[in-house]
Amino acid sequence: MTEQVGNDYDAMAAGSGEAGEFSATYWEDRYRGHAAHGSRPPNPQLVSEAGDLVPGTALDAGCGEGADARWLASRGWRVTAVDVAPTALRRAREHAAAIGPDVASRIDWVAADLTTWAPPAEHFDLVSAHYVHPAGPHDTFVRRLAAAVAPGGTLLVVGHDPSDRHSAGHVTAGEVAAGLDGDRWDVVVAEVRSRHVAGHGGAEITLRDAVLRACRRP
Ligand SMILES: C[S@@+](CC[C@H](N)C(=O)[O-])C[C@H]1O[C@@H](n2cnc3c(N)ncnc32)[C@H](O)[C@@H]1O
């Protein structure tokens, strides 16, 4: 099946170099250089992995223009959505406001760098990060996110698997899992998933996601 609208940031990332180049300035320039996405759908791995969770508190780490945060909030989650790019956050806030107060009032937008920002410890029922390419070692980034998950909560990290020829900033599900303390976490999903999207120019391309879902032991 081909999604009508792919994650344009996948294509953005393609050809942009290695993860170290994904600075705050890089992302802000990217958003300024592209029109807003409007009502883009949530990421499919989020829908498939979080659709069965009871709504609680969620952290959307690297929220971009807020499609995932809006989807979570529309399902009753109370969302903290963090991004380093001011233009993305402004658009995200505007999109949520356009939906209405029910959704908008359930999202707190936070401008912060996830490599230094300290989320509240053991606080969120769900921490979700899709296609964030942090500077520095990925396991350090994962540990920071994992520390924010409440006992019994879920960590969902999705990245571009190295087998994805259309994206950059690669990471494997195993590398993500390596950031977790095996005594405290149960890995529920650690796999590569293909998805088909319309690339720039309209031709179908296949993206390969590295998906890590883990549950923090109570
Ligand atoms: C490829 S986009 C993905 C956006 C969104 N998660 C999605 O799937 O549509 C990566 C996002 O992560 C954000 N980001 C990258 N590094 C970050 C950091 N260190 N702190 C906060 N946000 C960051 C970027 O600004 C960008 O919005």
The ligand as a Tripos MOL2 file, in Angstrom:
@<TRIPOS>MOLECULE
LIG
   27    29     1     0     0
SMALL
NO_CHARGES

@<TRIPOS>ATOM
      1 C1         12.9440   14.1220   10.5040 C.3       1 LIG1
      2 S1         12.1300   15.3060   11.5300 S.3       1 LIG1
      3 C2         10.8060   14.3250   12.1950 C.3       1 LIG1
      4 C3          9.6980   15.1400   12.7600 C.3       1 LIG1
      5 C4          8.5540   14.3100   13.3310 C.3       1 LIG1
      6 N1          8.9920   13.4790   14.4340 N.3       1 LIG1
      7 C5          7.9720   13.4670   12.2300 C.2       1 LIG1
      8 O1          8.1280   12.2410   12.2540 O.co2     1 LIG1
      9 O2          7.3610   14.0290   11.3290 O.co2     1 LIG1
     10 C6         13.2230   15.4160   12.9270 C.3       1 LIG1
     11 C7         12.7420   16.4240   13.9490 C.3       1 LIG1
     12 O3         13.5560   16.3360   15.0950 O.3       1 LIG1
     13 C8         13.8880   17.6350   15.5040 C.3       1 LIG1
     14 N2         15.1650   17.5500   16.2060 N.ar      1 LIG1
     15 C9         16.3380   17.1050   15.7040 C.ar      1 LIG1
     16 N3         17.2970   17.1650   16.6370 N.ar      1 LIG1
     17 C10        16.7150   17.6490   17.7580 C.ar      1 LIG1
     18 C11        17.1830   17.9420   19.0790 C.ar      1 LIG1
     19 N4         18.4610   17.7490   19.4070 N.pl3     1 LIG1
     20 N5         16.3170   18.4280   19.9760 N.ar      1 LIG1
     21 C12        15.0030   18.6390   19.6440 C.ar      1 LIG1
     22 N6         14.5090   18.3860   18.4150 N.ar      1 LIG1
     23 C13        15.3520   17.8910   17.4870 C.ar      1 LIG1
     24 C14        13.9720   18.4430   14.2280 C.3       1 LIG1
     25 O4         13.8370   19.8440   14.4370 O.3       1 LIG1
     26 C15        12.8310   17.8560   13.4510 C.3       1 LIG1
     27 O5         11.6230   18.5390   13.7010 O.3       1 LIG1
@<TRIPOS>BOND
     1     1     2 1
     2     2     3 1
     3     2    10 1
     4     3     4 1
     5     4     5 1
     6     5     6 1
     7     5     7 1
     8     7     8 2
     9     7     9 1
    10    10    11 1
    11    11    12 1
    12    11    26 1
    13    12    13 1
    14    13    14 1
    15    13    24 1
    16    14    15 ar
    17    14    23 ar
    18    15    16 ar
    19    16    17 ar
    20    17    18 ar
    21    17    23 ar
    22    18    19 1
    23    18    20 ar
    24    20    21 ar
    25    21    22 ar
    26    22    23 ar
    27    24    25 1
    28    24    26 1
    29    26    27 1
@<TRIPOS>SUBSTRUCTURE
     1 LIG1         1 GROUP 0 **** ****
